[in-house]
Amino acid sequence: AMLLLFETPAGFSLFKVKDEGKLEDVEALEDAFSTPEGAKKVVALKAFSKFDNTAEALAAAASMVDSKIGKDLKKFLKKHCEGETLALADAKLGGLIKEKLGIACVYSSAVMEMMRGVRYQLNELIGGLTDADIAPMALGLSHSLSRYKLKFSPDKVDTMVVQAIGLLDELDKELNTYAMRVREWYGWHFPEMTKIIADNMQYAKSVMQMGDRATAAEHDFSGILDEDVEQDLKDAAVISMGTEISVDDLDNIKQLADQVVSLSEYRIQLYDYLKSRMNAIAPNLTVLVGELVGARLISHAGSLINLAK
């Protein structure tokens, strides 16, 4: 059978992969992990070894970041993995485990997708572990890890990741500003719409599609909004208290809305790029603290190394 090794900030866990057929199809995996029930059909917790304290967690995390097998992990795997196949996030660590412990290891994009799913549903899959347990551990761990200076050699600090995380943060600020402008500007014409559509991307797309609120009833928003929201929007358009605005004004607002949509799409692409880059250059760190925190730690380490020069 196949087992999945997943390191959490609170301890090591092993999940039995119930449905190995799902590994063929990455998209099906993504769907399966979107609900706790679906996740439980794919994997079930087989064993969990809790860290006694942050020092132990740090030692385990540090050896993970360096792709080494810590003694706790060795004991844990020997006890539970005899004769099984082990799926894990780091190919280098997999090679070591195979060599030292004789356990067959697999690493693939489907395994990474499964890791992401398990992280997403972690509290449901490990009974009795709540955010309240994990969050302080994760925070403590990432602080200690960065103090342990992550043993980053300068070549590990990936310029692309540093650039991407910087750009991502800037994009978020820009997007927020633009989206607020669209809401303020279009709000003169159709103030009620802000309360009806909370999502910025949906709001911008609806503005581009509708233009003048008087034409709301003629448009089909099914590709953008849920049915009930669309109905609320059309009802509100009939009785709106907003002022009339000229075609020129509308064109300008639509152009700004178009910027919001294209920037949002670019942000999604950039985030995907950052995710795959992080999984490639720092798989263990990514599993421990997630792509974004990991990228920020690398970026932080990069600036420290630059300062040290």
C-alpha positions in Angstrom: 0.0 0.0 0.0 1.0 3.6 -0.4 1.6 5.9 2.6 2.0 9.7 2.5 4.5 11.4 4.8 3.3 14.8 5.9 5.2 17.0 8.3 3.0 19.3 10.3 4.3 22.0 12.8 2.9 19.8 15.6 4.4 16.4 14.5 4.9 13.9 11.7 1.9 12.2 10.2 1.5 9.2 7.9 -1.6 8.9 5.8 -2.7 5.7 4.1 -3.7 6.5 0.4 -7.0 4.7 0.0 -7.6 5.5 -3.6 -4.3 5.2 -5.6 -6.2 5.5 -8.9 -6.8 9.2 -8.0 -3.0 9.8 -8.4 -3.4 9.5 -12.2 -5.6 12.5 -12.3 -4.3 15.7 -10.6 -7.6 17.6 -11.3 -9.7 14.9 -9.7 -7.4 15.1 -6.6 -8.0 18.9 -6.4 -11.8 18.3 -6.4 -11.6 15.5 -3.9 -9.7 17.6 -1.4 -12.2 20.5 -1.7 -14.4 19.0 1.0 -13.4 17.1 4.2 -15.6 14.2 3.2 -13.9 14.0 -0.2 -10.5 14.2 1.4 -11.3 11.3 3.8 -12.1 9.1 0.8 -8.6 9.6 -0.6 -6.5 9.4 2.6 -6.8 8.3 6.2 -4.5 9.0 9.1 -2.5 5.9 9.9 0.0 7.3 12.5 0.9 10.6 14.1 4.0 11.3 16.2 3.6 14.5 18.1 6.6 16.7 18.9 7.1 17.2 22.6 8.2 20.8 22.3 9.3 23.5 19.9 13.0 22.5 20.2 12.1 19.0 18.9 9.9 20.5 16.2 12.8 22.8 15.2 15.3 20.0 15.0 12.9 18.0 12.8 12.2 21.0 10.6 15.8 21.9 10.3 16.8 18.4 9.1 13.8 18.5 6.7 15.0 21.7 5.2 18.4 20.2 4.7 16.9 17.0 3.3 18.2 14.8 6.1 16.5 12.1 8.1 16.3 13.1 11.8 16.3 10.4 14.4 12.6 10.9 15.3 11.6 10.5 11.7 13.8 7.4 11.3 12.2 5.8 14.3 8.7 6.8 13.1 9.3 5.4 9.6 10.9 2.1 10.8 7.9 1.5 13.0 5.1 2.2 10.5 6.5 1.8 6.9 8.0 -1.7 6.7 7.2 -3.0 3.2 5.1 0.0 2.2 5.6 2.6 -0.5 6.2 6.1 0.8 4.9 9.3 -1.0 6.7 12.4 0.0 7.5 16.0 -1.0 11.2 15.9 -1.4 12.9 13.6 -4.0 16.3 14.0 -2.3 15.0 12.9 1.1 13.2 10.1 -0.7 16.5 8.9 -2.1 18.1 8.9 1.4 15.2 7.0 3.0 15.4 4.4 0.3 19.1 4.0 0.7 19.2 4.0 4.5 15.9 2.4 5.5 15.1 0.4 2.3 11.6 1.9 2.0 10.5 2.6 -1.6 9.7 6.3 -2.2 7.6 8.1 -4.8 7.6 11.8 -5.7 5.4 13.4 -8.4 3.2 16.3 -9.2 0.2 14.2 -8.1 1.9 13.7 -4.7 2.5 17.5 -4.4 -1.2 18.0 -5.2 -2.1 15.5 -2.5 0.2 17.3 0.0 -1.5 20.6 -0.8 -4.9 18.9 -0.3 -3.8 17.4 3.0 -2.5 20.8 4.2 -5.9 22.3 3.2 -7.9 19.7 5.2 -5.3 19.0 7.9 -7.5 19.7 10.9 -10.3 17.5 9.6 -8.0 14.6 8.7 -6.1 14.6 12.0 -8.8 14.4 14.6 -8.3 16.5 17.7 -5.9 18.9 16.1 -7.3 22.4 15.7 -6.0 25.7 14.3 -5.5 26.7 17.9 -2.9 23.9 18.2 -1.3 24.4 14.8 -1.1 28.2 14.5 1.1 28.9 17.5 3.3 26.0 16.6 3.6 27.1 13.0 4.4 30.7 14.1 6.9 29.6 16.6 8.5 27.3 14.1 8.8 29.8 11.3 10.4 32.3 13.8 12.8 29.7 15.1 13.6 28.5 11.6 14.4 32.0 10.5 16.6 32.4 13.6 18.3 29.1 12.8 18.9 31.2 9.7 17.5 28.5 7.6 21.1 27.5 6.7 20.6 29.3 3.4 23.6 29.2 1.2 23.5 32.3 -1.0 22.8 30.1 -4.1 19.7 28.8 -2.4 18.2 32.3 -2.3 16.4 32.3 -5.5 16.2 35.7 -7.2 13.1 34.7 -9.1 11.2 33.9 -5.9 12.4 37.2 -4.2 11.2 39.1 -7.3 7.9 37.2 -7.6 6.9 37.6 -3.9 7.8 41.4 -4.1 5.7 41.8 -7.2 2.9 39.8 -5.7 2.7 42.1 -2.7 2.8 45.2 -4.9 0.1 43.8 -7.2 -2.1 43.2 -4.3 -1.8 46.8 -3.2 -2.4 48.1 -6.7 -5.4 45.8 -7.2 -6.9 46.9 -4.0 -6.6 50.6 -5.0 -7.9 50.1 -8.5 -10.8 47.9 -7.3 -11.8 50.5 -4.7 -11.7 53.3 -7.3 -14.0 51.3 -9.6 -16.4 50.8 -6.7 -16.3 54.6 -5.8 -16.6 55.7 -9.4 -19.4 53.4 -10.5 -21.0 53.8 -7.1 -22.2 57.3 -8.1 -24.2 55.6 -10.8 -25.3 52.4 -9.0 -24.5 52.7 -5.3 -26.5 49.5 -4.3 -24.2 47.2 -6.3 -21.4 47.5 -3.8 -23.4 45.6 -1.2 -24.6 43.0 -3.6 -21.3 42.0 -5.1 -18.5 41.6 -2.5 -15.8 40.1 -4.8 -13.7 42.7 -6.6 -13.1 40.7 -9.7 -16.9 39.9 -10.1 -17.7 43.5 -9.5 -15.3 44.7 -12.2 -16.6 42.1 -14.7 -20.2 43.0 -14.0 -19.4 46.7 -14.6 -17.8 45.9 -18.0 -20.7 43.7 -19.0 -23.5 46.0 -17.9 -22.3 49.6 -18.5 -25.4 51.7 -17.8 -27.5 50.2 -15.0 -30.7 50.8 -17.0 -29.6 48.0 -19.3 -29.1 45.5 -16.5 -32.2 43.4 -17.3 -30.9 42.8 -20.9 -27.6 41.2 -19.8 -26.9 37.6 -18.8 -24.5 37.5 -15.9 -24.5 33.7 -15.5 -20.8 33.4 -16.3 -19.9 35.9 -13.5 -22.5 35.8 -10.7 -24.7 33.2 -9.0 -28.3 33.1 -10.0 -29.7 34.7 -6.8 -27.0 37.5 -6.8 -27.8 38.2 -10.5 -31.5 38.6 -9.6 -30.7 40.9 -6.7 -28.6 43.0 -9.0 -31.3 43.3 -11.6 -33.9 44.1 -9.0 -31.7 46.8 -7.5 -30.9 48.3 -10.9 -34.6 49.1 -11.4 -35.0 51.1 -8.2 -31.4 52.5 -7.8 -30.9 55.9 -6.3 -27.7 56.6 -8.3 -27.2 59.5 -10.7 -27.1 59.3 -14.5 -23.6 59.3 -16.0 -22.4 60.0 -19.6 -21.1 57.5 -22.1 -17.6 59.0 -21.7 -17.7 58.4 -17.9 -18.9 54.9 -18.5 -16.1 54.2 -21.0 -13.5 55.4 -18.5 -14.9 53.3 -15.7 -15.0 50.3 -18.0 -11.3 50.8 -18.9 -10.4 50.9 -15.2 -12.5 47.7 -14.5 -10.7 46.1 -17.4 -7.4 46.9 -15.7 -8.7 45.2 -12.5 -9.7 42.1 -14.4 -6.4 41.8 -16.3 -4.3 42.5 -13.2 -6.3 39.8 -11.2 -5.7 37.3 -14.0 -2.0 38.1 -14.0 -1.9 37.8 -10.2 -3.3 34.2 -10.5 -0.6 33.4 -13.1 2.2 34.9 -10.9 0.9 33.0 -7.8 0.9 29.7 -9.8 4.5 30.4 -11.0 5.6 31.2 -7.4 3.9 27.9 -6.2 5.7 25.7 -8.7 9.0 27.6 -8.2 8.8 27.1 -4.4 7.9 23.4 -4.8 11.0 23.0 -7.0 13.6 24.9 -4.9 12.3 24.4 -1.4 9.8 21.5 -1.2 10.3 20.9 2.5 10.0 24.5 3.6 6.9 24.8 1.4 5.2 21.8 3.1 6.0 23.1 6.5 4.9 26.7 6.2 3.2 27.0 2.8 4.3 28.7 -0.4 3.8 32.4 0.7 5.4 32.3 4.1 8.2 30.2 2.6 8.8 32.7 -0.2 8.8 35.5 2.3 11.4 33.7 4.5 13.6 33.2 1.4 13.2 36.8 0.4 14.0 37.8 4.0 17.1 35.6 4.0 18.2 37.1 0.7 18.1 40.6 2.1 20.0 39.4 5.1 22.7 37.8 3.0 22.9 41.0 0.9 23.3 43.0 4.1 26.0 40.6 5.3 28.1 41.3 2.2 
